[in-house]
Amino acid sequence: MEPELSQFSQTRESHLLLVMLIGGGLTGVCVMIHAVGTTMLLQWLPKFADRIMVRFPVVGGMASLLVVSSVLLCLHFLELTIWALAYLWLTPIQEIPDFETALYFSGSTYTTVGYGDITLNHAWRLLTSIEAMDGMLLLGWSTALLYASMSQIHHKLEDYRQRTEDAV
């Protein structure tokens, strides 16, 4: 009886390691996507903001924030889609039967809403915790970037206001 328990324990431990490696790999991919996307955004935004805010300061500031928000939302959607594809590929068909269900489940997990109407079996449930941590990390990153963008645009508007007051 004891060899069977030992074998079972080794199988569970190796599966746990596999789940952690998969979760770590998916998190790494999502962090890389976020890093590339936000770096490109940070390189492009000052040029865009300077160009448009010269003519239309307030509208240019709002347009800049709209672009930043839109790009960040697209990045998050891409990242949770990657997780959804992993769930679709890894989990039993009765738990995640189609892409729409996988996307819904991934979205509620990534954002840590976690409705609980869909749950994964014992073998894969740790993956959801890893996705939730990934989502919190990347959503926090985006919040910081959006705040920094708003601050930068605010300073540009203040500079514009000061120049127009000095000109009068």
C-alpha positions as a Markdown table, in Angstrom:
| # | Residue | x | y | z |
|---|---|---|---|---|
| 1 | Met | 0.0 | 0.0 | 0.0 |
| 2 | Glu | 2.8 | 2.4 | 0.8 |
| 3 | Pro | 4.4 | 2.4 | -2.7 |
| 4 | Glu | 1.1 | 3.5 | -4.1 |
| 5 | Leu | 0.8 | 6.5 | -1.8 |
| 6 | Ser | 4.4 | 7.5 | -2.5 |
| 7 | Gln | 3.8 | 7.2 | -6.2 |
| 8 | Phe | 0.6 | 9.3 | -5.9 |
| 9 | Ser | 2.5 | 11.9 | -3.9 |
| 10 | Gln | 5.2 | 12.2 | -6.5 |
| 11 | Thr | 2.6 | 12.5 | -9.3 |
| 12 | Arg | 0.8 | 15.3 | -7.4 |
| 13 | Glu | 4.1 | 17.1 | -6.7 |
| 14 | Ser | 5.2 | 16.8 | -10.3 |
| 15 | His | 1.8 | 18.1 | -11.5 |
| 16 | Leu | 2.0 | 21.0 | -9.0 |
| 17 | Leu | 5.4 | 21.9 | -10.4 |
| 18 | Leu | 4.0 | 21.7 | -14.0 |
| 19 | Val | 1.1 | 24.0 | -13.1 |
| 20 | Met | 3.5 | 26.5 | -11.5 |
| 21 | Leu | 5.8 | 26.4 | -14.5 |
| 22 | Ile | 2.9 | 26.9 | -16.9 |
| 23 | Gly | 1.5 | 29.8 | -14.7 |
| 24 | Gly | 5.0 | 31.3 | -14.4 |
| 25 | Gly | 5.5 | 31.0 | -18.2 |
| 26 | Leu | 2.1 | 32.6 | -18.9 |
| 27 | Thr | 2.8 | 35.4 | -16.4 |
| 28 | Gly | 6.2 | 36.0 | -18.1 |
| 29 | Val | 4.6 | 36.2 | -21.5 |
| 30 | Cys | 2.0 | 38.7 | -20.2 |
| 31 | Val | 4.7 | 40.8 | -18.4 |
| 32 | Met | 6.7 | 40.9 | -21.6 |
| 33 | Ile | 3.7 | 42.0 | -23.7 |
| 34 | His | 2.9 | 44.7 | -21.1 |
| 35 | Ala | 6.5 | 45.9 | -21.0 |
| 36 | Val | 6.8 | 46.1 | -24.8 |
| 37 | Gly | 3.4 | 47.8 | -25.1 |
| 38 | Thr | 3.9 | 50.3 | -22.4 |
| 39 | Thr | 7.5 | 51.1 | -23.5 |
| 40 | Met | 6.2 | 51.8 | -27.0 |
| 41 | Leu | 3.4 | 53.9 | -25.6 |
| 42 | Leu | 5.8 | 55.9 | -23.4 |
| 43 | Gln | 8.0 | 56.6 | -26.4 |
| 44 | Trp | 5.1 | 57.7 | -28.6 |
| 45 | Leu | 3.0 | 59.6 | -26.1 |
| 46 | Pro | 5.2 | 62.7 | -25.6 |
| 47 | Lys | 5.5 | 63.3 | -29.3 |
| 48 | Phe | 1.8 | 62.9 | -29.8 |
| 49 | Ala | 0.9 | 65.1 | -26.9 |
| 50 | Asp | 3.3 | 67.9 | -27.9 |
| 51 | Arg | 2.1 | 67.9 | -31.4 |
| 52 | Ile | -1.6 | 68.0 | -30.6 |
| 53 | Met | -1.5 | 70.1 | -27.5 |
| 54 | Val | 0.3 | 73.0 | -29.3 |
| 55 | Arg | -2.9 | 73.7 | -31.2 |
| 56 | Phe | -5.6 | 72.3 | -28.9 |
| 57 | Pro | -4.2 | 72.0 | -25.3 |
| 58 | Val | -7.3 | 70.7 | -23.4 |
| 59 | Val | -8.6 | 68.5 | -26.2 |
| 60 | Gly | -5.1 | 67.3 | -26.9 |
| 61 | Gly | -4.7 | 66.3 | -23.2 |
| 62 | Met | -8.0 | 64.4 | -23.3 |
| 63 | Ala | -7.1 | 62.7 | -26.6 |
| 64 | Ser | -3.7 | 61.7 | -25.1 |
| 65 | Leu | -5.5 | 60.1 | -22.1 |
| 66 | Leu | -8.0 | 58.4 | -24.3 |
| 67 | Val | -5.2 | 56.9 | -26.4 |
| 68 | Val | -3.3 | 55.7 | -23.2 |
| 69 | Ser | -6.4 | 54.2 | -21.8 |
| 70 | Ser | -7.3 | 52.4 | -25.0 |
| 71 | Val | -3.9 | 51.0 | -25.5 |
| 72 | Leu | -3.8 | 49.7 | -21.9 |
| 73 | Leu | -7.2 | 48.1 | -22.3 |
| 74 | Cys | -6.1 | 46.4 | -25.5 |
| 75 | Leu | -2.9 | 45.1 | -23.8 |
| 76 | His | -5.0 | 43.7 | -20.9 |
| 77 | Phe | -7.5 | 42.1 | -23.3 |
| 78 | Leu | -4.6 | 40.4 | -25.2 |
| 79 | Glu | -3.1 | 39.2 | -21.9 |
| 80 | Leu | -6.4 | 37.7 | -20.6 |
| 81 | Thr | -6.9 | 36.1 | -24.0 |
| 82 | Ile | -3.6 | 34.3 | -23.7 |
| 83 | Trp | -4.8 | 33.0 | -20.3 |
| 84 | Ala | -8.1 | 32.0 | -21.8 |
| 85 | Leu | -6.4 | 30.0 | -24.6 |
| 86 | Ala | -4.4 | 28.2 | -21.9 |
| 87 | Tyr | -7.5 | 27.3 | -20.0 |
| 88 | Leu | -9.2 | 26.1 | -23.2 |
| 89 | Trp | -6.2 | 23.9 | -24.0 |
| 90 | Leu | -5.4 | 22.6 | -20.5 |
| 91 | Thr | -8.7 | 22.0 | -18.8 |
| 92 | Pro | -11.3 | 19.3 | -19.3 |
| 93 | Ile | -13.9 | 20.2 | -21.9 |
| 94 | Gln | -16.8 | 20.0 | -19.4 |
| 95 | Glu | -15.3 | 22.9 | -17.3 |
| 96 | Ile | -14.3 | 25.2 | -20.2 |
| 97 | Pro | -16.3 | 24.0 | -23.2 |
| 98 | Asp | -15.6 | 26.9 | -25.6 |
| 99 | Phe | -13.6 | 30.1 | -26.2 |
| 100 | Glu | -16.3 | 32.4 | -24.9 |
| 101 | Thr | -16.4 | 30.6 | -21.6 |
| 102 | Ala | -12.7 | 30.5 | -21.4 |
| 103 | Leu | -12.5 | 34.3 | -22.1 |
| 104 | Tyr | -15.2 | 35.0 | -19.5 |
| 105 | Phe | -13.5 | 32.8 | -16.9 |
| 106 | Ser | -10.2 | 34.4 | -17.6 |
| 107 | Gly | -11.6 | 37.9 | -17.4 |
| 108 | Ser | -13.2 | 37.3 | -14.1 |
| 109 | Thr | -10.0 | 35.7 | -12.8 |
| 110 | Tyr | -7.6 | 38.3 | -14.2 |
| 111 | Thr | -9.6 | 41.2 | -12.7 |
| 112 | Thr | -10.0 | 39.2 | -9.4 |
| 113 | Val | -13.8 | 39.5 | -9.7 |
| 114 | Gly | -14.1 | 35.7 | -9.4 |
| 115 | Tyr | -17.8 | 35.2 | -9.7 |
| 116 | Gly | -17.4 | 31.5 | -8.8 |
| 117 | Asp | -19.9 | 30.3 | -11.4 |
| 118 | Ile | -17.1 | 28.4 | -13.2 |
| 119 | Thr | -14.5 | 26.6 | -11.2 |
| 120 | Leu | -11.6 | 24.4 | -12.3 |
| 121 | Asn | -10.9 | 20.9 | -11.0 |
| 122 | His | -8.4 | 20.3 | -8.3 |
| 123 | Ala | -5.6 | 19.7 | -10.8 |
| 124 | Trp | -5.7 | 23.1 | -12.4 |
| 125 | Arg | -7.2 | 25.5 | -9.8 |
| 126 | Leu | -3.8 | 26.8 | -8.7 |
| 127 | Leu | -3.5 | 28.3 | -12.2 |
| 128 | Thr | -6.4 | 30.7 | -11.4 |
| 129 | Ser | -4.5 | 32.1 | -8.4 |
| 130 | Ile | -1.4 | 32.7 | -10.5 |
| 131 | Glu | -3.6 | 34.5 | -13.1 |
| 132 | Ala | -5.2 | 36.7 | -10.4 |
| 133 | Met | -1.7 | 37.7 | -9.2 |
| 134 | Asp | -0.7 | 38.4 | -12.8 |
| 135 | Gly | -3.8 | 40.6 | -13.3 |
| 136 | Met | -3.2 | 42.5 | -10.1 |
| 137 | Leu | 0.4 | 43.2 | -11.1 |
| 138 | Leu | -0.4 | 44.3 | -14.6 |
| 139 | Leu | -3.5 | 46.3 | -13.6 |
| 140 | Gly | -1.4 | 48.1 | -11.0 |
| 141 | Trp | 1.3 | 48.8 | -13.6 |
| 142 | Ser | -1.4 | 50.3 | -15.9 |
| 143 | Thr | -2.8 | 52.4 | -13.1 |
| 144 | Ala | 0.6 | 53.8 | -12.4 |
| 145 | Leu | 1.2 | 54.5 | -16.0 |
| 146 | Leu | -2.2 | 56.2 | -16.4 |
| 147 | Tyr | -1.5 | 58.4 | -13.3 |
| 148 | Ala | 2.0 | 59.3 | -14.7 |
| 149 | Ser | 0.4 | 60.2 | -18.0 |
| 150 | Met | -2.2 | 62.4 | -16.4 |
| 151 | Ser | 0.4 | 64.1 | -14.3 |
| 152 | Gln | 2.6 | 64.8 | -17.4 |
| 153 | Ile | -0.4 | 66.2 | -19.3 |
| 154 | His | -1.4 | 68.3 | -16.3 |
| 155 | His | 2.1 | 69.8 | -16.3 |
| 156 | Lys | 1.9 | 70.5 | -20.0 |
| 157 | Leu | -1.4 | 72.3 | -19.5 |
| 158 | Glu | 0.0 | 74.3 | -16.7 |
| 159 | Asp | 3.0 | 75.3 | -18.8 |
| 160 | Tyr | 0.6 | 76.3 | -21.6 |
| 161 | Arg | -1.6 | 78.3 | -19.2 |
| 162 | Gln | 1.5 | 80.1 | -17.8 |
| 163 | Arg | 2.8 | 80.9 | -21.3 |
| 164 | Thr | -0.6 | 82.4 | -22.3 |
| 165 | Glu | -0.8 | 84.4 | -19.1 |
| 166 | Asp | 2.7 | 85.7 | -19.6 |
| 167 | Ala | 1.9 | 86.7 | -23.2 |
| 168 | Val | -1.1 | 88.8 | -22.1 |
